[in-house]
């Protein structure tokens, strides 16, 4: 109830710029959805902006226009949400296709006995090297952030 009251106060005075830290954390799903709807409505007004930090990437995928990903005090990337999502692909394939040279194409890799999964921000080069025989998937923000933080892992 305290969180809801705090949000009501923050939203009630018609501020042009809201800064919120984990605004949806601890909220029930219904109120969380309502709050995200309210934030989206606020952002439609070009004279208003909302800056919020969160670990809930589904909230970002739903309402963010721009994402700054900070890890251990360093900016990893800071760009439009669509640029982030469309600028990365996941490749899942046979481990035998990897060489030390091709591994350099990836931000991070997960290897196991069955194959590998890798995230790249260079889909064009991956297509040139591996051809059409590989499966490319669109990653979510969770995937992108995990690969940037963890890098290479062997499963």
ABEGO torsion letter per residue (X at the ends): XAAAAAAAAAAAAGBABBBBBGAABGBBAAAAAAAAAAAAAAAABAABBBBBBBABAAAAAAABABBBBBBGGBBABBBBAAAAAAABBBBBBBAAABBAAAAAABABBBBBAAEBBBBBABAAAAAAAAEAABBBBBBBAAAAAAAAAAEBBBX
